[in-house]
Amino acid sequence: MTDAELQQLVMEISQRAFHQPFRHRAYFNRRLRSTGGRYQLASHDIDINPKMLTDFGEATLVGVIKHELCHYHLHLAHRGYQHRDRDFKQLLAAVKGSRYAPTPKEKVVQAYRYTYQCQRCGQLYRRKRRMDTSRYTCGRCRGPIKLV
């Protein structure tokens, strides 16, 4: 699903479930890690975690969109738009939106890619990022370090 298709879906859900138009932007945000979506107060845009669609399917995506649209419509109506507010809880139940987004499946953490060894004492250093061996020495004996 592209951002344009997501925008169209959000506009349809807003009109069908809330009977009000959605006049701002909705787009996928890959940087969202532990949340299903985010409503931005300043710009009124909605970010959606693409993993809600790829990992859990369209039903979960629709539930997250309804949740974010509850924030959107209540904020614009100057009513209680936060999770703890009664207005939010009542509207979310009325439109059958999801209260909590499922936790996205974690990516496999990349193992250490670079191994360095001290030439004098043999101390090993494992790093994810490369380092300039001419600038650094062993922390134990101050010997020169070499990429293994």
N, C-alpha and C positions, 0 to 999 in steps of 0.2 A: 504494500500500500504506500502510495506517495503522500507527500504533504498536501497536495491539492485534493486527493481523495479523502484524506483525513479532515480537511477543512469542510468539504461537502458533507461528510458524515456528521460532523459536529453541528453544522447548520441544520441538518435534517432532524437530529435528535433534539436540538433546542426547540425547534418549531413544534415537533410532535409531542414531546413530553412536557415542555414548559409553556407552550403556546406563546413564546416570545422569540424574536430573532436574535441570532448571535452575530454581532457586527464587528468582531475583532479577529485576530489571527489564531489559528490552532495549528501546531506543527509538532513533529517528532523531535525529541531532544535526546540524543544518545548519551549525553553526560549524566542524565538522571540514573542513579545507581540503586538506591534503596526505596524509591517511591514510584508509584504508578503514574502520577501526573502532578502538575503544579499550576496553580492560578496565580498570575502576577498582578498584584494590586495596582501598580503604577501604570502599566500599559494595557491591562485587562486581557492579555494574551494567555493562552493555555498551552503548556508544554505537556507532551505525552511521552512516556517511556515506551520505545518501540518493542521492548521485550514483553509488554502486556499482550501484544498481538502475536509475536513469534513464539513465545513460550506457553501462553495460556489460551489463545484463541480470541475470536471476535466477541464472544459473550462477555469475557472479562474486560476487553477494551471498551465495550459499550458501558459497562458498569463504572469504569474509571472516568469515562467522559461525562456521565451523568453526575458523578461526584464533583468533578471540577466545574460543571455548569451550575451546580447548586451554589458553589462559592461565587461564581460569576454573577448570576441573576440576583442573589441576595445582596451582594456588595453594591451593585448598581441601584438597587431599590432602597439602599441605606437601612438594611435590616441586619440581623445577626448572621454573619457569614462564616464565623469561626466554628471549628468542630464542636466546641463545648456549648454553643448557643442552641436554644430550643428551636428557633426558626430553621436553623440548618438541619437539625435532626428530623424535624417534621417534614420538611420538603424532600429530604433524601429518602425517607420512608415512603412518601407519596409517589415519587417517580421510580422507586425500586432501584436506586443506585447502590453501588457497593460502598460499605462503610470503610472497609480496609482493602487495600490492594494486596494481592499475594506477593510474597517475597520473590524477586527474580532469581533465577538460577545463577549462581556465581560462575564467572569465567575461571578456567584453570589458571592459577597464578604461574607465571613464567618462572622457570628455575633460573639459577644463576648462570649467566652466559659467559662470564670472564673469570678465569682463575689466574691469580698472580702468585708468585713464589719468591721469597727472599733468597738471594744468591749466597748469603753467608750462613744463616741459621736454618733455612728451609721452611719457615713459617708460611702457611698458605692463606691467601685472601680471596674470597669469592665475592664477586660484585655483579650487579645487574647492568651497570653502566661502565663504559670504558674509562680508564684514567691515564693521565700522562705520567709515564714511569720516570721521566727525567726530573719531574718536580717533587716526587714523593719517595720516601725511603721506608724501610721496615720500622714498625713501631716498637719492636722488641729490641733489635740490636743496631738499628740505623744503617743496615746493609742495603745494597741496591736491590730493586724489585724488577722481576722480569715476567712477561706474560707467558703462561704455560700453554 
